[in-house]
Amino acid sequence: MTFTATITSLGQKGEGVAELDGRKVYVPLALPGEVIELDAEGDRGTLVSISTPAANRIAPFCPHFGSCGGCQLQHLDRPSYEAFKTALIETPLHFAGIDAKVERFVDASGNGRRRATMHARKEGSGYMRLRSHQVHDLDACPILVPGLSRAPEIARAVMLAIGEADIAFTATLTGLDVAVRTEKKQARAERLMPLMGRFKLARLALNGEMVLQAQPPIVEMGRARVELPIGSFLQATAAAETILADYVAEAVGKSKAVADLFCGVGPFALRLAETRPVYAADNDKHGILALDKARRFTKNLREITARPRDLFREPLTRYELDAFDAVVLDPPRAGAQAQVEQLSMSKVKTIVMVACDAKTFARDAAILIGGGYGLENLVAVDQFVHSTHIEIAATFRR
């Protein structure tokens, strides 16, 4: 059934919110203030037409927008876009009882995303459609770095070789790193081998195991060069990594003893070690090995003590933490509750947190504030442009 409604706000997923018969209905691609025609089923609405468009509506730059689910906010003008993303950070803090405002909003799109995961299915290769498990077939994606321009083509070639799969792409200094995952037990690695020469790949992996490598996929982190392990975490844009690393370095200041927890392959530790010794820990053992190798092959770095450690189950204790002047945290979406609980009882003077989930960040921030820390220099770092994801950087001081 088709209804007429006025959009009252934007939901956390960038969907317009309307009220029908006392219930909220979420309508992708609709903006606050618009009068629209929509089809509704439960709390899901589908935009049919716009009778009165919003003043802040703009034309999307990508012809796939609206069908492809990769972006949600290309139709929103810049001031409204920044206000929406700022609220994604401030609202959970408010509900956690923290009165804090984003001090800076930083565009970290740079030259585009150097990482992307595409899906190869019978209906096509690309990203999932809006609210669907069906894939929207892509010819190109304008938010990726030029080095990933052939990603949809490579995904189609994977489909032809082994069938349905998910393909993670990373653009590196030495070429494309391509990691294929499939649930098809009959998928044979040798069927993927011709893709190495055809697309001039640096490395090709299947279900976490290397198939072929022409040269190690390498990225720069400060003065260091890091060989990426298969499947290890890397910031989506090179610009975001640099912006976050500069933030961390400034917040840490002249602290002499620093710990980098959830360190990954070392984007912060390797830069901080240019001027001081660093303790680094993460549960990604391959990431720790890559970090340690980069340390050994980089001249003029101070000592990095790199240790594999599950910081969810075995966080550094308050007594271990007291050896450090500053601690850097960059946890995954689950946050770092166990570790911040120990930090809240420690004597550490400065804590720098980088977070990718606003709700778990607010939870962890509340724990630190409850332990006597003050929150300052709250910054939004926008590397997932046109999406509803936002990176957060914040400093806590005793």
Protein Blocks (a to p, Z undefined) as FASTA:
>chain_A
ZZddddfbdcfkopacddeehiacddehiaehiacddddehjbccdfbdfbdcfkbccdf
bfkgojamkbcklmpcfklmmmmmmmmmmmmmmmnopacddfbdcdfklnopfbdcdddd
fkbgcdddehiabdcddfbdfkbcfklmmmmmmmmmmmmmnopcdddddddfkbccdddd
dfbfklcfklmmmmmmmnopabdceehiafbdfbdcdddehjbccdddehiacdfbfklm
mmmmmmmmmmnmmafbdcdehklnopmmmmmmmmoccddddfblklmmmmmmmmmmpghi
acdddddddfklmccdfklmmmpfbdcddddfkopmlmmmmmmmmmbfbdcdddfbfklm
mmmmmmmmmnopacehiacddfbghiabdcddddddZZ
